[in-house]
Amino acid sequence: MARVALVTGGTRGIGEAISRALKSAGYTVAASYAGNDAAAQKFKADTGIAVFKWDVSSFDACAEGVKKVVAEVGPVDVLVNNAGITKDTMFHKMTADQWSAVIGTNLGSLFNMTRQVIEGMRERKFGRVINISSINGQKGQMGQVNYSAAKAGEIGFTKALAQEGARSGITVNAICPGYIATEMVKAVPKEVLDKNILPLIPVGRLGEPEEIARCVLFLASDEASFITGSTLTANGGQYLA
């Protein structure tokens, strides 16, 4: 029987690439999303992957959502915590809502989601938890104190939970993408990309979502069973951790 993979934020951007790659590799995939119904339904029609809508910043919503996934798709063997938002502004202008929303969705969701599947993974003596962090969780970024704090927290979460899950066959790893050619990054004016972003990347280009997906495929595989608590940096040499 194919292993079941659940990808949060799995219908667009990096998450979409991850969902597609996992399905192509033989996993049974479920993808969650927060609000864009049109994009989710198009993704479902294009891929045949089951989609589920809930707010990952809500523990109760995650509990109900994962129950539906288990009932319709099966127990979750691979969890990819990919969902995230940005609410960028300089810290001296940041509101409590901007802080709380980003921390809740980007970091709180790791507890909300992983808590729903960890006991089953422990019972089955197998699990893969893969957290999509960010280069800005490693180096920080002006105007993103909330986002950088959340993404750095994901790395700490990864290292601690890896130690708890190791004897139960559960690996927990993080991936830190750099600038990836998603809709959000492609919306940046070309002159800004050419002048302010690409010169910082030694390989001279943006990453592709599929390149992050391939990192996920490796960490989800049996071949990666000795790798846990690690942070895989995929940023074209922009930041060397």
N, C-alpha and C positions, 0 to 999 in steps of 0.2 A: 504494500500500500504506500502511495506517495506521501511524503511528509507534508504537513500543513504549515504554510508560512503566512503570517499576518503582517501587513505593511501599513503603518499609520501614515496618513497623508499620501496614500498610495496611488492616487489617480491622476496626479499632475507632476510635472517637473522631475526632480530626482526620484521621487517616490514612484512615479509611473514607470520610469526606466527600471527600477528595482523590481517592481511587480512583474513587468514583462519578462525580465531576465530570469526570475525565479520560475515562472511558468514554463519558459522555454527549456529550463534545466530539469523539468519533471516534477516540480513541487505543485501541490494544490494550493492556490493562492487566494487570500481574501484581502481586500484593500479597504481601509476606512478613509473617510473624508469628512470635512466639517460643514461645508456650505454650498459649494458650487455643484448644484444638482445636474445642470446641463453637461458640464465637463465629465462628471462621474458616469452619467448614463451613456455618453459617447464612448468613454473608456470601456465600459462594460460591453457595449455593442461591438467595439473593435477587437476586444481581447477575450471575451467570454469569462473574464474574472469576476467573481462575486464582489459586490460593493456594499458597504454598510456605512450609515451616517450616524456619527455621534461626536460630541465635544470631548476631546482628550483631556481637557483641563478639569473635567468633572469626574470624580472617582465613581459616583453612582452610574453615570452614563457609560463609563468604561466597563463597569461590571455587567451592565445589561447588554452592551454591545458585544462583549466577548462571549457571553452566554449564547447570543444569537449565532455568532461565528461557529462556536463549538457544535451547536445543534444542527446547523446547516452545512458546515464544511468539515468539521472534525476538531479534535484537540490540537492546540497550537504547539508545534514543535520548534518553530523559528519565529521570533518576534523581532521586527525591524521598527524601532522607534524613530521614525523619520519626521513626523508632523512638527511644524514650527511656524512661527510668525515673527514679524519684525514691527516694531513701533519706534523708529529711530528719532532721536532728538538729543541735543546736548543735555547733560545731566542736570545743569542748573535750570533747565526748562522742563524737565521730565515730570510728569504727573504720577500720582500714586497708581492711577488706573493703567498708565502705560507700563509702569514697572510690573504690576501684578499680572497683567494680561500676558506679558512675555514670559515671566517666570512660571506662571501657571501652565501655559501651553507647552513651552519648550523644556522645562525641567520637571514641573509637577507631573506632567504626563508620563514620565518614566516610571514614577511610583505607581500612578493610577493604572497604567497598562501592565507593567511587569508583575505587579502584585496579583493580577487576575490569572496569570499563567504559570507562575513559579512553582506552585505546589504540584500542579500536574506534571511539570517537567521533572521535579524531584522524584515523584512517584514512578515515572517512566524511565528515570535514570538517563535522560537525554534532553538537551535543550540548547538553543542558540539565541542569545539576546544580542542584538547588534544596534548600537545607538549612533545615530547620525549627528555628530557634533559639528564643529566648524573650526576653520583656521582662526577665527576671531575669539574662540574659546581658549586658544593656545596663546595668542599674542595680544589680545585686546584690540578694540577698534574705537576710535573717537566717534562719539555720537551713538554708540551702541553699548552703553554700560549695562543696560538690562539684558540685551542679547548675549553679550560676552560673558556676563555672570552666569546666565543660564547654561550656555554651552560649556563653560569651564566646569560647572557643576555636573554636567553629564559625564565628564571624564572622571571626576571623583566617584560618582555613582558606579561607573563601570569598574573601576579598580577595586572598590569595596565588595560589590556583589560578586565579582569574579572569584574572590577568595571564599565566599560562602557557598558558591555553587559548584566549585571544582570537583569535590568528591562525589557529587551526584551526576557527573557527566554533563554539566551545564557550563558552557563557555559564555563569557560576557566581554564584548569588545566594542570599541568606538572607532568610527571613521571621521576624520576631520577634512572635509572637502575645502578647497580654495574657491576661486571664482569659477563657477560652472555655467555653461551656456544654457541657462533656463530662461523662461519668459521674462522673469524679473530682471535678470542681468542683461538680456538682449534689449530690454527697454531703455537701458542707459544710453544716452546720446553717443554716437560713434566717436565724436571728438574727445569725449571724456574717457571712453574705453581706450582709445589710441594713445592719449596723452598721460592719463593718470593711473590706469589699471594695468594694461598689457606690459608697460616697461618694468613693472614690479615682478613679473612672472618670467623666470629664466627661460622656460621653454617657449615663450613668446606667443602663447595662445591661451584661450579659455579651455577649461576642461569640458568634457562631454558627460552628460548624465549617465551614459552607458559605461563610462569608465568607473564611476562610483558604484554602479550596479555590479560590475565584475568584482570589485572589492567585497561586496556583500556576498556574492556567490562563493567566493573562496572561504570567507569566515563562517559561512553556514554549512560548509561541507564537512564530511568526515575527515578529510585530509588536514583540516585545521584544528583537530581536537586537542593539540598540545599548545594552542595559542589562546590565552585568556588573560583578561586584564590589560590588553594592549590597546594602543592608539595608533591606528593606521593613517598616516598623513598622506593626502592626495591633493597636492596643490601646485604641481609643476615647479617645485623648488622655491616657491615664494617665501616660505617660512620653514626653516629647518629646526625641527623640534628635537 
